[in-house]
């Protein structure tokens, strides 16, 4: 039996002049008025369960004000003075007498006049409602035959929580806050030109909150719910679902629970406006995170590059640094010709020779006749096919891997020149890069896109669509400058504009560039496309690309944990006390966060901060760097796995996608890409960035810095190292005028290093012209 439950007291506190006309109302009118522009209404309920089956619901609405005597609920609402359109709401539930078994409390926001065309976002879990065709029932499903050589193939995802792609079908998306990078549900209504966000905190004493989206069969009504705690029938896994095992707590007289959240109703003109608003406000409820300093970048670099150096091997097929946990070679994405870059940056003869051997191997063994590269090869010399279907025997390769190959091959060549070893560049390396750039340009001119999988023998697109070529515009922009081919810059601009309009503006997602997912939305394509937008800006000087990059950075922020999650006290992360704000979620299929960006330093975020002065981008890259360090294994004090000191693994798990026992526990393995991105961050990001004329200081390394003196010539900076390890801190200083000029890819080679011993403080003088000296 479902009974009506009504409110004991509705307290409106501090509503201010904007709501003075309803300040004494004893109903839901205040919140409903806030939601009125979106045809929204609030509803509060208490739910009783048998397991995860709802057996009774007590409901309070404006229209039904009767109340069972054993419950008290106080609803408090207050506008946020500094944020137009923002309303703080707290619902306090109290059981005054008796007992209530297996009970959860719930707040719904119902929207009528809903449209299936509304864009729905749950950070790291749901993009555009995940309203796309789905295949398989598990990790990395095979593509059916009809997806091959079909330019009209729709964006197709794995079996994830999603709104129905079929008209006339109801939908239910059941998540908990551990499934999200930020506990939030958002939507944009194009017809109304308005957007809605609700932000909440992670949990109560009963566990993580639930976040639910329910759409009716007519798809003209939708309900967003926050439940304490989460009670889901099914929990999402890696492309499948399993019984959640969620349990509602038993209540006794006097028990109380407070559910706090903030709603934002905003006038916007499109998805980009919603994304940028989300990035601005994503920490409003959970509060600013508190990254800790414990592992200097330089100390980590020594450990990570030692691991890579010790994994250089000679095989019948060629010589290379081992990727991942295999002797077989994989190009780009997570390893090959990427882990070589930190080794080349060490600038010593031994590793420079080894890097040259790997480049020789790659260009001679993996490039197909079309100019595209095959994605991998065994140690014995057998080409490894990717995402094949028996109906199409032609060997395919990931477009993403080819994009990485172009970008990183050119970055190697530029670094050799910056180090003064331009003469060591072999003509065949440049020829290979030129052939690959030409292949991408040719495909663009013929197809108007780059596709997801390519046949290196013929250059034909095997699987179309997705954002698998997110990094291609960056590679083409660099190649255009390197080889003096202006037509390639035109392709870079056209393709970047294409991805931006089709994927970001119209769908609010990028995806499909990982080898173990379908076309699912993912973080790697989001960050990779930001790389491209900043590259096009760098080589055109056109600031309209910066505006696009700011929207893209906001999309990247939806994938990045914005707060320090509470992990089980007995878990590895819980015991270590690690601060995991900044961990980057993988994809809507692979429901875990990871230590860093796969695979990059994120230096383009730093470049965006430098170009705009917007501290949100500096905060984001600082968070990412610090979360990466938290996952590094340095026994005995920071023991994450049983692997080598300096190693790390790719899964930081706030969700129960792999079972409740996996939350907060590391998998005992290592992933070379996480080690590589850590080394790249240490190399390509400054430890400290300073604009002395504006007294701007941003610290990315695990040290503290403060201004102790300033005058018209510059500033005096004190750098303190409170960690257990000696540090060599790179300092990049420039005046604000120079900051308006795009930063070269090899600028880091000129940054001075300041040695700061463990526990010590060093004072340096930073002149307005950017020169640095010990005080």
MOSUL-V584930 format. One record per helix or strand. SS is the DSSP state (~ for helix, > for strand). FROM is the first residue (numbers start at 1). TO is the last residue. If there is no record, write none. Layout:
SS	FROM	TO
SS	FROM	TO
This chain:
>	3	4
>	9	12
~	17	22
~	29	38
>	40	50
>	53	61
>	64	64
>	71	79
>	86	95
>	99	112
>	119	122
>	126	127
~	128	130
>	133	134
~	145	147
>	156	157
>	171	176
~	177	179
>	184	189
>	194	200
>	203	204
>	207	208
>	210	215
>	221	228
>	234	236
>	241	243
>	249	252
>	256	267
~	271	281
~	297	310
>	312	315
>	318	321
>	329	331
>	336	336
~	339	345
~	349	365
>	367	367
>	373	373
>	376	377
>	383	383
>	389	389
>	392	392
>	397	398
~	399	418
~	422	424
~	427	447
>	453	454
>	461	463
~	472	483
~	486	507
>	511	511
>	521	522
~	523	540
~	544	558
>	560	560
~	572	576
>	584	585
>	587	587
>	593	594
>	597	597
>	600	600
~	603	612
~	615	630
>	634	634
>	638	638
>	652	652
~	660	662
~	672	684
>	688	691
>	696	699
>	704	711
>	714	720
>	727	733
~	738	740
~	747	750
>	752	756
>	761	767
>	772	774
